[in-house]
Amino acid sequence: MNGARRISSAAHHAWTRRHFLRLGAVGAAALNLPPTGAAEPLPPELARTVESLEPFFTPPDKFRDVSRGKPLPHSLPEDKKRIVGLTRETWKLEVISDPENPASLRNPLTHKTGTALDFPRLLQLGEKHSVRFAKMMTCLNIGCPLGMGLWEGVPLREVIALTQPRENLRRVFYYGYHNDDPAQMFRSSLPIDRVLEDPFDLPPVILCYKLNGAWLDSERGGPVRMVVPEAYGFKSVKWLTHLVLTNLFHANDTYANDNNNVESWLKTFAATLSIPKSVKPGESIPVTGYAQVGLSGLTRVQVSIQSDAAVNPPDEWTDAQILAPPRNWGHLPEGKIPPGTMGFDDVTGAPRTWPMRLAKVHWAVLLPGRPAGHYTFRCRTIDEKGAAQPLPRPFKNSGHSAIELTEFTVKES
């Protein structure tokens, strides 16, 4: 079990490169949300720290990138991108039957027949079927999420329907451009039931072409990528070029060969964003952080401080304050949530529930001062079933859940 992870307090600071964004004191009652303590006023020492939190939606240049490929497809010259179909003008998608485990299709979409789906036709589908939802994009094997986005596109089922499938269709697997080198192919798959039906009020799996209101750029997987709402990033393949409809009964993802659980959904966990490296004895300690809200939801974030000099210290946890939704969402047109966004009220733009599943939430706490010494700070989540991080799924190959350990010192200047 990956029960704990030790990092320095600078690690997250370097990742976030925080921009200013004031989180509004939107009351839970005004939003018709369950109470989370978010409407409580913050102490002045903590309010100053909260004002410098990262934006809710990640700016384009702050997304982390773990793309595969040599060279990376988004680094190709523009003329090469046009040739291989990595521009909106030249992109096309084949939707075919698996020759080894064929599904029965009346109308496969192929380059050979001139029926491969192009970008204008995808947008035409979007005029009727497009959806938009908030999602944290997270790598299965990395503790820090890659970025928080508002993703927009056409449900995958609408594209599959164009092929008029008849029978023997159990899964769909898919891959993107891989430098015309079979050894570089990165493939993921989904059961067809998940594509055709959205369980537990999840958003649909989409062919995504917009992020935070703008066209999906090449570095983020444009012109079109897959986005699977509840899944880790390896399911949301970039530079999408092929959908293969198959009667295969099992997953055939590239990640399956790396001892990863390829059916995992997002876990709930907490991490710090800011904590002083050093404070004076007795001085209050302002701490901020975020929680990734997985499919199991979130009810509380808790924190703990232990002295490194203590022998068998008690395992004591204190509730942190989960902050309210921001008044200005940042990096969206006019800083507002567009009408028709799943999970948000069309009139007010407020989230219908808070914290939102598949997204992030910020938290803050002002801890009382400590005597001189070396300390370790921990934070954890409690999900909606009462399971404390790293439970209920503590194993690393199904996604990060380790409790973060951050060291700091209390000393005279």
Helices and strands as residue ranges (DSSP letters): E 4-7, H 9-16, H 44-50, G 60-62, G 73-75, H 78-84, E 92-97, E 104-105, E 117-118, H 119-129, E 131-137, E 147-155, H 156-161, E 165-167, E 171-176, G 182-184, E 187-191, H 192-196, G 199-201, E 206-211, E 214-215, G 218-220, E 225-227, G 233-235, E 240-246, G 254-258, E 269-274, E 278-279, E 285-292, E 300-307, E 318-319, E 321-322, G 333-335, E 360-367, E 373-382, G 396-398, E 403-410
